[in-house]
Amino acid sequence: MSDTTHTDQARQAALETGVPSEIAALIGKRQYPVTANFPVERAYGFNTLAATANGNPLYWDEGVAQALTGGPIAPPTTLSLWIRPHYWEPGAEGEQLALQVHFDLKAAFDLPEAVMTDNTLTFYDPVRPGDVISHAQVLKSVSGPKTTKLGSGRFWVIDLEYHNQNHDLVGIESYTGFGYRRDEAETAGSDS
């Protein structure tokens, strides 16, 4: 089945469960494209490796890296590091948010609380020192109303598609979020 068919089905399912048409229309659309304002640096990778006591010679030994991957690569788990906005940057207006689509959905559905219930990373071409990573956020689906132990709300899936400066796909990070409103009776009972 093609991506277009999946997108059409996800839009239709969203509409059938009461998702407003303007939100359903965003399913499958690339939003908030951003290009990192700094290149991938080995030092950031080394800091991550040291913090996790990861001694894999692929990252520490130039000869091993050359033999296995044609040269140094960044640890794959650092993928989102290369596009995370700093909380503050010169010239930026307001707070910088990494998953703006998530916050847009919380606002659109008036859901003050949210958690991420799943996160999956799929890796493609390796990220190398000097690469400049860009990404866009793609809303994949929005559920109908759901009630969990946390409260009532909706689930949504957002993909972050990462590319290097050559437009090669280097990874897709998929988040499942649950935006919700706590049950008023439960909230009132917890205040006492």
N, C-alpha and C positions, 0 to 999 in steps of 0.2 A: 504494500500500500504506500502511496506517495505521501510526502510531507504535506502537500496541498490537501489531500483527502483527510489526513489526520487533523489538520488545522480546521477544515470545514466541519468535520464531525465534532471537534471540541467546541467550536463556536455554537453549533446547533444545540449541543448538550447544555451549554451554559445558558442559552436563551430559554430552553425548555424548563430550566430550574429557577427562572426569575432573575437572571443576571441582566442588568440593563444593557441595551443594545450597544451603547457607546463603549462599554467595557468589553463586551463580547467581540466587538470589532477590533480590539487591540490584540486578541489572541493570534499568535503567529507573527506579529509585527515587531521589527527591531526597534527598540526604544533606548534613549539615553546613550548613544554611542560616545565612548570616551577613549582617548589615546593617552597612555601614561606620559607624564612629563619628565620621565627619567628612564634610561635604559636599564635592562636587567644587569645586576652587579653580582659578581661571585661572593663578595663579602656578605651580602644579605643571606645568600645560600649557606655560607659557612656558619653564620650566626644561628640559623635554623638547625643545621646539622649538629652544632655543638650543644644547643639547648636540648636536643632530643637524643644526644649521645649516639648519633648515626655515623658509624665508621665505614660505611660502604666505600670501598676504594674507587668506585666509579666517580665519586665527587671529589676525592682527595688526591688521587694519583693520576697525573697527566697521561701517563702511558696507558693505563687501563681505560681512561676516558677516550683516548684516541683509538684504541683497539676496538672498543665496544660501540661507540657512538660517533666516531669521527671527530672527536674533540670534546671539550668540557660542555656539560649541560647543567642547567639549574635543577635542583631537586624538584620533581614533579609536584610535590605537595606545596610548593611555594607559588604555584600558579596565580592564585588570587592576590598574593602579595604585590605583584607588579602593577596592579590597577587599583588597589585600595586607596581611596582618597584620604589625605590627611584631614584631621578634624578641622584644621585651619590651614589655609594657603594664602599667600599674598595675592590680592586681587580677586579672590573668590568671595562670592556673596552668600551669607548664611552658612548653616551647618552643611558639611559635605557628607552625603549618605551613599553607602555602597550599593544598596538594593532599593533604589528609588521606586521601582514598580511595586514592591512590597508595601512601602509607606503610602503610595498612591491608592492601593487597594484598601488599606486600613481606613483611609480618609473617605473614600468613595462609599464604603459600606458602613461607615461610622462604627468601626470596631476598634476600641481603644487598646486592646491587648493583642499580643501575637507571640507565637513561638514557631521555631523551625522544627519540623518533625522528621525531616529527612534531608540528607545532603549527599549527592553522588558526584564524583569527579570522573570524567572520561578523558583520557589523554590521547593526543594524536602526535603531531610532530614535536620533537623535543624543543624546549626553550633553552636558548644559548645566551651566554654573556654577550651583551651588546644589543640583543633584540629589544625592540620597542613594542610593547604589547598593547593591543586595543581590545575593547570588548563592547558588546551591546547586550541589553537585557531583553529577553523574549518571554512574554507571558504565554505559557503553554495550555493552561486550563484553569477554570474556576468552578468549584463545586456548587451545588445547591446548598441551602441551609442545612447545617449539621449541629447536633448537640453532643458534646463530650463532657467528661468530668470537669473540664476547665470552664465550660460555658457554651453559649450558642454563637455560631459564626459560620465561616466558610473556609475551605481549604483552597489553596492555589499552588500552582507549579510555575516556577520562573527558571529559565535557563539563562546562564551567562555564557555567551559564545566568545571565546578568546582567539585572536589572530595575531600573528607577528607582522612586522613591517612589510613583509612580502605577501601579505594576505593569506598566508597558510594557516589553516586551522590548527591550533596547538592544544585546545581543550574545550570541553563543555562542562560547566559546573551547574548542576540541577538542584534547586531548593524546593522543598515542599513546605509551605507555611500554613499555619492555621491562625486566622484572625478571628477574635471572639470578643464577646461581651460576657462578663461574669454574671451568673444568675443573681438577680437582685436580692432574693431571700438569703442566699448563701453569703453574699457580700455584707448584708446587714447583720447577719449572725456572727460574722468574724470580727466585727468592730467592737463587740461587747466583751 
